[in-house]
Structures are given as C-alpha cells and as structure tokens.
Amino acid sequence: MVTVREPEFPLRKVDTASLKALAHPLRVQILEMLSRYGAQTACGLADLLNESSGATSYHLRQLAKFDFVREVEGKGTARERWWERPPGAIQITSPELATSPATQEASRLVSREFERTRQTVLADFMEHGLDVLDADWLQVATVSTMNARMSAEQLARFAHAMEALGHKLLEEIRSEPEAEDARPVQIHFNAFPILGVPASAGKAASKESQSSEGKKP
C-alpha cells in the first residue's frame, strides 16, 4: 500500500454533493478565471467568458452554496458583488467517489474541463508567445517535461515534494509588493504568461484571494 502524505497547503476534498454541484463546464470555467485573475464581479466574469452576467451570477450563487467561491468582504455593493475563490487546491477524485458511476462521470467532466482550459492557454502561448512577449518574458517562461521510471511510492514522494515547494514559493511571492510589470502566470510545470486577456485583469484583486494552486486530481 502506497503511503500518501497529507499536503502541506490547504486542500479541499470534495464530497458527492459538492462534486455534483461543480460538474458544470461554466462553473469550472468561473473557478479557473477566479484562480487566474483574482476577485471578479459577475459582469467581469461574463466579459472574460463571453457569457451573460445573468448566467455567471446564477452559477456563482450555486458555487457559493458549496463554498467553492465566497463574497469578498467589504468590497462592492448589493447590486455589484465581488467574488473570490478561497485559497487552496481542490481534490476531485478519491476512492470514495470512485465507487459510484455518477460521481465517476462528474469527476471526469470536471477534470476534462480543467484540462481543456489548461491546454487552451498553453497552446495560445506556444503559438503566439514569440509574437507578443518581450525578451525578458520569453527567457523566463518554461515548458518542461521530465521522464523517469518510478514506483508508485517514489511518485507519491516526488509529487508531495514538488507541491510543497511550489506552495512555499508561491506564498513568498504573494507576500512581496506587486511589480509594475506583473501579469497573470500559470504553472503546470510549465510556467508561462497567459496571453489573450489584459495583464491587468486581476491587478485589483488581493493576493490572498487568488488560489493559483488550482485543481488537484
């Protein structure tokens, strides 16, 4: 039996009810936008996702019922509320959820949608990065693949160490004053600037509201 240690960062393990609530493509996309750009209004999310504000408002309320998003305290008005994603990763698969065909399919749907959004921004960077980024960004961006033969125990140890180090480094960076040239960055590990959306999309959001750890399978 492989020993899987608990992560050294916040991790939400979803149950059956919350997984089913998340299993909608637009809700996954809303979480992704809040992770990338920080706190947003329903109208802001509608612009980012090319959806109506009525649709994003409805799905935000559904996500809030299961604590996937929360209202930003002290910001906005009754007519224009700001929403953020709580810090930490989300685990959407587990042995318990795998026992039911319904939860298996819900897990697949959420995983597919997260992966689709990740592949879209990576493909955009690979195709257009040379055209729109300056030399500094091109020099530091990384698209990295590593291969090795490992046992399940070794893979568990490697993944735990990588996640712990990544969380530690992210917390250090979030504690620093934001640089003038800061822009949204996504890390898989690949690590590259996101294209296609203004770099200022998440500038007004507090660093604490951003949950860049994203989805944990």
Buried (B, 14 or more C-beta within 10 A) or exposed (E): EEEEEEBEBEBBBBEBEBBBBBBBBBBBBBBBBBBBBBBBBBEBBBBBBEBEBEBBBBBBEBBBEBEBBBBBEEBBEEEEBBBBBBBBBBBBBBEEBEEEEEBEEBBEBBBEBBEEBBEEBBEBBEEEBEEEBEEEBEEEBEEEEEEEEEEEEEEBBEBBEEBBEBBEEBEEEBEEEEEEEBBBBBBEEBBBBBBEBEBEBBEEBEBEBBBBBBBBE
